[in-house]
Amino acid sequence: MSFKPLDLADRPIFIEMERRCPLYTSDANFTNMFIWQGFYNFSWTRAHDCLCLLSHPTGGSPFAMPPLGPKESQLKAVEFLVGQMDSPKLSKIPEELAQTITAAHPTWKIESDVDNDDYVYLADKVINLSGRRMHQKKNHYNSFIKNNRYELVTITTALHDELVELEAKWLISKTEKIGEDSHLQIEKQAVHLLLENFKTLEIQGLAIRVEGKIEAFSLGESLNPDTALIHVEKGSPTIRGIYVALCSSFCRAAFSDKTYINREQDLGLPGLRWSKESLKPDHMRKKFNAWPA
């Protein structure tokens, strides 16, 4: 059975499967896979009523993604994927599927992958910043509101150049702080792909203008009926409170009907981990790696 490279034209197939079998972790979301395709080099095929994916990451070892499909078919799809690889490994496996694999194959090695666990927040808490645990964030939000002349702007394709300009400014600031980092360049490519295909991917977005200039923007979409997925948050590091104002305002404008907000993983990066923990997640969506015996 042949695998084909993941392409934007494949989106309707994946979206239909996501509707049939909702996702609860971020990695197999089509938008995520498409914008990171330049690094992960995904390919896919159909087997056992599932969409089965392999990745050959640039400079890394191949691995299989969790299959997209009915729960009762996923184990067969996992076994199919293992049979397609010389050195089988599965990555970004959700906890429930990891338990299914362990029950069927108790000799397989299953290992927690905490750097890729998704941070999931209560939408109401993110929007209203309510409660004692959110007191500090509320202070930052109030500082932004009080000290800035700002405007909230729904993102359209007309804002493309301004958003790219802010992303470039953010990248320069980040590079000055931590030095050259290949991950930042890969992320830049992903953000540009997201902006260039904004309408086709049916992404929602919000930007903040301060003194007439865009200083922050965020992009996201629905992951499943009760959860929104945030793909990107970029903002000026010199404006106090702009990130919490961005997150709260975007979720209020686009996702007030959702119960949860998934803000993806921290990749083991200390600064990103601190940022995601500081917003007080409700729970984590745990992920695992798996190897056959």
N, C-alpha and C positions, 0 to 999 in steps of 0.2 A: 504494500500500500504506500503510495507516494505522498510525501509532504510538500506543501507549497509555501513560499515565503508569505508572511502576513502583509497584507496590502490594504489600503483605504477602501478599495472596492469590496473587501470582505466584511465590512462593517454590518450590513443588513443581516448576514448570517449569524454573527456574534450577538447582535442586539436581540434577534429573535430568540436565541438560546438563553440570553440573560433574562428575558421576559418569562420564558418557560421555567427556568431554574435560577431564581434570583441569587446574586452574589452577596457575600457578607464580608469578604476581604477585598482589598483594593487591587491586587496584582493582576488578576485575570480580567479586569475591566478592559474593554476593547480600547478605549481612549488611552489608558496607561500603556498598554502594550504597543499601540501604534506610535505614540510619541517617543518611546524609548527603543523603538525597533532598530535604530542606527547603532545602538550598543549591544542589545540582546540578540538581534538576528533571529527572531521567532519564525518558526515554520509550523504548519498545522495540517491535520487531516481529520476525517471522520472515522470513528470506530466505536462500536458498542453504544450507539445512540448518543455519543459524546463528541465534542470538539477536543482533539488531543493535540497538545503543543509541546514542541521541543525548542530549546534555546541554545545557541552557540555564541555566548557572550564574547565580545572582543577581548582577547588576551586572557580568557578564562576557560574553565572546563564546561563541557555541555551538561545540561540538566533538563529534566522534564518538568513542566508546569502542572498544577492540579487540573484534571480534566474538567471541562464545562459540560454539565449534563445532569440527568436525573441521579439522585443519590444511589438508587439501587443499581445503577450502571457504572458508577465511578470506579469501583474496585476492578472490574474487568478492563476498564480503560487504562487504569494504572498498570495492570499486568501487561497489557498490550504495549504501553510505552516502554516499560522495562525491557521488553523483547526487541525493541528497536535500537537499543543503545549498547555499545561495546563495554562501557563502564557505567552501569545504570546509577542514576541519582535523581531523586525528586526533590524539588525545592518549593518554598512558599506554600507548603501544604497546610490548609486549615485544620484546626484541632479535631473537628469531628471526623474528617477523612483520615487523619493520622490514627485515630482510635480504631477506625474500620480496618485500616491496613494492619495494625497491631493484632487485632482479633483474628484476622485471616492468616497472617504471616508472623507469628510470635518471634521468629528468629531474625526478622529484619531489624536493622538498627534505625531507631527513631531519635532524633536530636532536636531539642528546642532551638529556635532561631530568633532570639529576643530582639536583635537589631532590626528585624523586619516585622515585628508585631505592630498591628495598627492601633492607633489611639482613637477611641470612640467616646464622644461627648454627648451629653444631653443637650438637645438643640435649645431648649428653654433656658438653660444655664448660660450657654454661649451668647444667646441673644440678649438676655436681661442682666447678665453678670450679677445674679442675685446670690445672697447667702454669704456667710462669714468667710468661707474659703475663697470667694472671689473678690474680697474687699480690695486687695492690692490692684487687681486688674481694673476694678471699677474706678479706683483713683486715677490710674493712667488714662482710662477712657474719659473721665471728667476733665482731666488736664488738657487733653487734646481738644475736646469740645469748647472749653473755655478760652484757650489761647490761640486758636486758629480760625481764620476765615476759610471755610471749606465748603465743598459741594460734592454730593454723591452722584455718580454718573453711571448709568447702565452701559455696559461695554457693548459696542457694535464694531463692525469691521472698519468703520471710519476712524477709530481710535488706534488702529494698528501701529502707525509710526510712532505715536507718543508712548505707547506701551513698550515698544522695542527700545526706545530711548531710555525709559526708566529702567528697564531690565539691564541695559548696558551700564548705566550708572550704578546700579546695585552690584553688578559683577565687579566693577572696578573697586568699589568700596570693600567688597568681600575679599578680593585678591590682595588688597593692601593690608588687610587685617591678618589673613592666614597664609598668604603666599600663593603661588601658582598651584592649582589643584585640577587634575584631569576631570574629576567628578563635576566641577563647576562648568567646564566646557561642554561636557555631555548634557548637563542640565540645561545649559543655554540652548543647545540644539533642540531639546525636548520642548522648551517653552516657545521657541520660534515655530516649531511644527504645530503646536497647539494654537497659536495665534493665527497662523496662515490657514488653518483648516477649521477655524472657529465655527462657521455656520454648518459645515458638513457634519462635524462632530456633535452639533446641537449642544454646545457648551453655554452655560450662563456665566456672567461675569459682572463685577462691580469695580469701579475705580473711584478714587478720592482725589479731587482737585483741591490744592491749597494755594491760595493767592493766584488762582487761575491756571496752575500747572499740576499735571498729574503726578502725585507723589506716592501712590500705592494702588495696587490692583490685585484682584483675586479671581480665580476661575474654578468652576466646579460643575457637577451634574448630579442627577439622581443615581444612586448605586442600586437601590432596591426600593420597594414601596415605602419603607419607613426610615431610610437612611440616605443622607446626602454625602457625596464624596468631594473633598476639596483637593484639587490638583496643584494649584499654585497660589502662593501668597508672596508678593514682593512689595517692599515699601522703603521709603527713605529712612536710613538708620538714625538720622539726626533729629527727627520729629517725635517727641515723646508721645506715646500712646497711639501712634498711628496704626500699629498692627492690631491691637485689640479693638480699635474703632473699626478697622477694615473687616475683621472677622465677625464681629457682632453685627455690623450693618449689612454685610453680604448675606449672612444667614437669615437675618430678619427679612430682607428684601426677596430672597430667592427660595428659602427653605423653611419658612415658618410652619409649613404643614408637616414637616418631618419630626420624628421622635429623636433621631440620632444624627450626629455629624461625625463622619469618619475623616480624620485629617492625616491619614496614612502613617508611615513609619518614620523612625528617626535615623535609621541606617548606622546606628552606633556613634553618631557625631555628637560630642558633648553639648555644643551650643544648641543644636536642634533638639536634643533630648530635653534640655532644660526648658526650652521654649514650649514644647508640647506638654511637659509635665506641669508647667506653671499654670496652664489653663484648666487643670484638674479634670482629667478624663474620668468618665463614668466607669469604663472598663476597657480592657485590651482584647483585641482579636488576635489570639496567639497563632503562630505559624511554626512549622517544623520542616526539617530535612529528613529524607528517608533513603536508605540503601538496602537492597536485597542482601540476604546472607550470602 
